[in-house]
């Protein structure tokens, strides 16, 4: 009885480019989420959502899991968002029945990052070059 095994491999399997690329993407997402968190914080100032500074100090950006970053009002650092963050953002049930419609800081930041500004492109390029070269 004769046995034959044929295998065909294509691509760069032994140079860890996929691991390096994954690291580059995760590093990029982490930096982009921190840029976004700073942008949210910059929208909170005295007379515009800032009274004690607690909400502003609770806003953080970070990596949740592989290829998944998030900007939130306390979830990453404290385990749950600041209770009144939804109201200040404008997505609470209370906003529907009050005059205050919220500041939409997270939404505006999302819209900004969605347009992929030069700052985001530069972050991605930096991490890809750093990890793949």
N, C-alpha and C positions, 0 to 999 in steps of 0.2 A: 504494500500500500504506500503510495507516494503522496505526500502532502506539500502543498505549495501555498505560500502566503505572499501576497503582493501589497505593498503599501506605497502610496504616493503622497508626498508632503509638498506643499507650496507655501511660500511666504517665509517671513522671518520668525521662526518659532523659538529660536534659542538666544535672542538678544534682548528679551524682556521689554520690547517696545510697548506692548499692551499695558504692562504694569506701569511703565514710565508715563505713558499717555494718560492712564487713569489717575496717577498722582498729579499730573499737570492739570487735569480737569478739576480734580477735587481742590487743589490749591487755588485755582482760579475762582471756583465757586465760593470758597471761603473768603477770599479777598473782595469779591464782588458783593457778597452779602454784607461785609463790614462797611464797604462804601455805601451801600443802600441804607444800613442802619445809621450811619453818620448823616445821611441826607434826611432821614426821618427825624433824627434828633435836632437837626438844624431848623426844622419847621416848628419845633416846640420852643417858644420863647415867651417871656413875660407878656401877658395880655393875649397870647395866642396858644393856649393849651398848657402853659407852664404856670403852676402856682407853687408847688413845693419842690419840684424837680424830681420827684420819685418816678413818675412815668418816663421821663427823659432818661433817667439813669437805668431804667429797666429795659430799654430798647437795645437789643443785641442782634447781631447776625452771626450765623455759624453753620457748620456742616452737621446735618442731622444723621445722614447715612451716606453711603457711596453715591455720588452724583446727585445729591439732594441737599441744597442749602435753604436756609429759611431766615427771615427777618421777623422778629416778634417782639412783644411787649412783656417779656419775662419768662416765657415758656422754656427757653434753652437754659437760662441761668438759674431760675428759681422754681422750675417745675410747673408753673402755671402763669398765665398772663395776668397782668394787673387788672383788677376787677373793673375799673372804670375806663379801661383802654378802648373798649368797643364804643362807649359813649363819646369819648373824645374823637375817635376816628369817624363816627357817624353811622355805624352799622348796628346800633343797639335798637331795641324796641322803643326805648325812651325817646330816641331821636324822632321817631315818627309822630309822637304826640306833643313834642315840645318845639319851641322856636329854634333851638340850637340844632343845626343839621350836621355838625361835625366838621373837622378840618381835613379829613381824607389824606393824612400824611402818608400812610402806607400805600394807598391807592395811587397817589401822585408819584411816589417813588417807584412803584411797579411800572407805571406808564413810562417813566423816564428810563428805567433799565430795559424795558421791552424794546425801546428804540435802538438799543445797542450803541450807546454813545462811544466816542473815541476812547474815553477813559476805560471802558469795559474791554474794548478791543485791545488796548495796550496791555491790560492785565492778562488777558488770555495769551497774547503773543509772548509776553515775558515768560510766563510759566511753561508754555510749550517749548520755547527755545531753551529755557533753563533745563528742563527735564529730558528733552529729546536730543540735545546736542552733546 
